[in-house]
Amino acid sequence: MIRVVVADDEAMIRAGLRMLLDHQADIEVVGEAADGEQARAEVRRAAPDVVLLDVRMPRGDGIEAARHILAESSAKVIILTTFDEDEAVRQALRAGVSGFLLKVAPPEQLVHAVRTVAAGQALLDPAVTLRVIESYAGAPAVDPRAAAQLAGLTEREVDVLRLVARGLSNAEIAAALFLGEATVKTYVSRMLTKLGLRDRVQAVAFAYESGLIRPGAA
């Protein structure tokens, strides 16, 4: 059973999310919160697997709450956002959240997101994540510390990172590099460990910050 805490300052949205998620045989909503401080308290009380956080809430917004939750627990965080909150999502990427979901996303996408993140995978939604990453990576300056870390990767690990940054799945990377999918999974794991990254979402951000991928690159 996947345990979920839902945090949103609008009671109707929380009720709708609870109804949708509790209807699933493998998901249970174990707590609700109307602001960032309540979200942190509910995570401490209920020990959920996944936390859905609205990006805009009183008493500690979703980004601040995510930083504390990720530091204080093993819960994975999904940020609920809108198209006009690029800066907030950039901050969430740096905080280490596992995914983003548009508030207007269809119900089945929310359910899929919860299951995906609970399984330890990142949710790279092209409608949000890659667009935002390209937005903040558009600055000409490259983070020299990130660029230096690339030297610690093998040539194949760099190839895999580049394809992860373009949003490819393990199966698609395997096809592009003529490798087995299990081999790609091993390369991804090694790459994340060497770079000290939490998941594929942070790997995408790192690829842009290090200059490995530039906005608009094919």
N, C-alpha and C positions, 0 to 999 in steps of 0.2 A: 504494500500500500504506500503510495506517495503522499507524504504529509505536506500540506501547503498552508502558508500564511498569506492573506490578502491585505494589502495596505493601500487605501485610497481615501481621500477626504470626502468623497461623495458616497453617502449611504446607499443610494440606488445602484451605483456601480458595484459596490462591494456585494450587495445582495445578488446582483445578476451574475457576478463571477462565482460566488459561492454556489448558486443554484446550478450553474453549468458544470462546475468541477465536481461537486458532490454527486452529480448524476452519473459520473464515470465510475465503473466498478473498481478501478485501481487507484483512484485519487480521493483524498479526504481533506477538506478544509478544516484545519485545527485551530485557526485563530484569525481575527480581523483587527485592523488598526486604522485609525483615522488620521494619524500624523506620524512623523518620523520617530518620535520618542516612544509612542505606543508600539510601533513596529518593532523596535529593538526589544522592548519589554516582552512582546508576544513571542519573539524568536527565542528569548531566554527561557520563557515558560514552556513553550510547546515543542521546542527542538524540531522544527520542520526540515524537510529535505529541500524545499523550494520556497522562495519568497517572491511574490509579485508586488513590486513597488511602483506606485505612481511617481513620476518624476517631480511633480509639483505638489507639495503638501506643507501644511504649517508645522511649526515646532520641529524643524529638522527635515529638509526636503528628502526626496528619494535618493539623491546622490550622497548626501551626508549619512543617511541611514544605511545605505549600501556599504559605505566604507567601514562603518562600525560593525555591521552584521558579518561582513566577510572577515574582519579581524577577530571577531569574538566567537564565531561559530563555524560549523562545516556546511551551513546552508548555501545553496546556489541562489543567485539573484537574477531575476528577469525584470527589466525596467519597462514600464508602460509609458509610452511617449506619443508625441504627435510630430507631424512633419516640420513644425517650426521651432523645434527645440534642439538644434544641432549642437550648440555649446554644451548643453546639459548632457547630451549623449557622449560627447567627447570626454567630458569629465568622468562619466560612468565607465567608459572604456578603460581609462587610466586606473580607475578604482578596482577593476577586475571582475565586473559583472559578467555573467555567462550568456546574456542575450538581451535583445530588445524586441518589443512587440508594439505595433501601432494600436492605439485604442480602438481604431475602426476595423481592426483585423476580424475576419470571420471567426465564429466560435471554434470551429474545428482546428484553426491555426493556433489558438490559445492552448487547447488541449494538447496538441502536438508539441508545442513549445515546452509545456510543463514536463511532458514525458521525456523529451529530448534532453533537457537540462538535468533532470533527475538522473538520467542514465550516464551523466558525466560528460556530455557533449555540449559544445557551444552552439548557439543559435545564430547563424550568420544570415539574417534576413536581408536580401539584396535591396529591399525597399527602404531600409533604414541604415544598416551597418556600413555597407561599402560606400554609400553616398556620403555619409558623415565622415568616414575615415578620409576619403579623398578631399573633403572640404577642409579638414584641419591639417591635412598633409600638404595642402597647396602652397604653404609658405616655402620660400626657396631654401631656408636654412635646414640643414640636416643635423640631427642630434649626434654629435661626435662620439658620445659614449655608446650609443646604439650601433653606430657604424663600426666601431672598433670590435664590438662583440661578434660581428659577422665573421671575423677572422678565425673564430673558434669553431666554426662549422665546416664540415666537409663539403666538397663541391655538390654532392648529391643532396645533402641536407639543405643547402642553399636553394637548389632547384625545387625541392619540396616546399620550402618556405615561400618561394615566389609563387607557386601555384596555389598554396593555401591562401595567400594574400589576394588572389584573384577570385576566391570564393569556390574553388573546386573541391569536391568531395574526395574521399580516399579512393573511391572507385575511378573517378575521373582522372585523378593524379596517376593512378596505376596505369591507365590506358595511355596517358600522355607520355609517360616515361618508360613504358614497356616493362613494368614491374608487377609483381603480385600485390594484391591488396594488403595482405598481411605484412609484406615487406614495407609498404608505404606507411602502414600504421606504426611500425617500428621506427621508421625514420622520423615521423611526426613526433613520437614520444621522445626520442633522443634530442631532437631539435628544441622542443619545449623545455626539456630538462637543462640543456646547455645554456639556454638563454634566460632561464629562471622565469619562464612565463607560465601562467595559470592554465590557459587553454587556447583554442584556435582564434578566439576573438582577440585576445591580446597579441597573438602572433601576427594577425593582420595589421594591427596598429603598429607593431614593432617594424614590420616590413616597410611601412611608409616612413616612419620616423628615422629609420636607419638609411633611407635613400635607396634601398634595394628595389622598391617599386615607386614610381612617380605617378601622380594623378594623370589619368588618361592613357596610361601605358597599355599596350595591347597584351 
